[in-house]
Amino acid sequence: MNIGEASKASSVSAKMIRYYEQIGLIPPADRTGAGYRAYSQADVHRLRFIRRARDLGFSVAEITDLLGLWNDTSRHSADVKRLAEQHIDDLEQRIENMRQMADTLKSLISCCAGDDRPECPILQRLGEGEEGAAPVAAPTGAVRRRARRT
């Protein structure tokens, strides 16, 4: 099948298929006499595997490891489980980091009147940050002000 058909069958865009081939996640495709890429059912199966792993947030490096394990008939399921557990730890850390970012933004928003004045505590606080400084936090006693409705 050509790249368009492989794309449709795997739900991976043609651009990503070319990229995965370039970085070695999939082997170089066979070529037709006219030079077009030709993919097998096994290639589509591998692309689906990659797609599902990407949907779960695995990095290219992690997918490389998973593909290696997938192709290794002497693999130990403990190795796969360890990779998945490490990925969960990474996801949970990213979630915690995003929660902290959301809390910081909420704190900054609570300092902003959100009216027609040009002064903006959000921009001011973002501008005060120094490289390596602690995250921006709301001043103590900050009160959330509502914008006036006109």
N, C-alpha and C positions, 0 to 999 in steps of 0.2 A: 504494500500500500504506500501511497505517496505521503508527504508530510502533512497535507491537509486532512487526509483520511486518518492518519495516526493522531493528529491533533483532535479531531472530532471523537475518535474512539477512546482517547485517554483523558479528555478534558484538560489537556495541556496545550497552550498556544504554540503555534509554529515557531514563534520567536524564542520561547522558552525551550522548546525541543532543541533548536540550534545551539542555544546557550548551554544546555545540559550536555550536549555532545562536545562542545568546545572545552568545557571544564572536566570532562571525563566521567560524568555521572552515568552517561549511556555510551556504549561503544560507537565508533564512527559508523554511520549508516552505510549499507551497501548502496551502490549507484547503478542506475539503469544505463542502458547504452547511450541515452541522451544526457546523462550526467545528473539526473534527478535522484534525490534520496529515496531509498526504498526501505520500508520498515516491515518487520515481521510481527506476528502476534506476540512473540516473546518480548520484543521491544515495547509494544503497547502495554504489556503486563508490567514491565519495569517502570514505564512512565506513570502508570496508575499508582504503583507503589510510591514513587517519588512524590506524586501529587498528594497522596494521603498523608505522607510524612510532612510535607510542607504545610498542609492544612492543620496539622497538629503543632506547627511552629518549630519543627526541627530545622536546624541550620544545615547548610550544604555539607559542612564537615561531619555533622552528626548523621546526615543521610548517607554519606560515603561509608561511615562505619556500619550503619544499619544494612546497607546493600552488601557490604562485605560479609556480615553475619548471615544475611538472607541467602547468599550464594554458597556459604560454607556448610556443607552437610554434616560436618563434625562439630558444629557450633554447640555451645552450651547455652541453654535458655537463661541461665543466670547472668550471662554477659548481656543479653538483650534486656533483661529486666533491670540490670544496673544502669544501662544507658537510659532507659525510660524513667527510672527513678531520678537520675541526675537531671533529666530534662524537666521533670516535675519540680524539682528544687529550683531550677533556673526560672521556670514560669512563675512560681510562687514569689521569688525574689523580685521579678519584674513587676508583678501585681502589687507588691508592697511598695516598690519605688513609685509606681503610678498613683497609689493611694496617697503617698506623701506629697507628690506633686499636686494632686487635686486639693489636698488640705492646704498647702501653701497658697495655691491660687484662690481658694475660698477665703483665706485670711486676707489676701491682697484685695480681693473684691470687696470685702467688708469694710475696708478703709477708704473706698472710693465713693464719693457722693453720686457720681454718675449723672451730673447735671451739665449745664452749658458752659461751666467754667473751664478754662484751659488747664488748670492745675489737675494733675492726675497722680494720686499716690501710687498707683500701680506702676506707672512708668518711672516715677521717682525711685521707688524701691528697687525696681529692676536695674536702674542706672547706678544705684549705690553699690551693687555687688562687686566684689573684687575677686580676682582669680584665686581659687583655693579657699574662698570664704565659705562660711556655713550658709545653708539655705536661708532664703529670705523668710522671716517670720513676722507676724503682725505685731505691732506695738502693743504692750499691755494696756488693757482698758479700751481697746479699739471697739468702736460702736458702729454697727452697720447702719448706713444712712440710705434712705430710699430716694430715688430720683423724683423730682417734682413732676407731676403730670400737668400738661398744658391743654 
